[in-house]
Amino acid sequence: MVVDPSVSQQTYVEDCEVCCQPIEVTVVLDEVTGEAQIIPSRDDE
């Protein structure tokens, strides 16, 4: 998964590489440490 570090928070939909179902991915970057928190979710959960 490629994350754009110039955007501190982003949400997008990506197809799962295993089951091909869409997954909403939210990425939150810590501007101090540069660490990314990746939060996947599906509509059926």
Protein Blocks (a to p, Z undefined) as FASTA:
>chain_A
ZZdfkbmbdcdddddfklopacdddddddfknopacdddddfkZZ
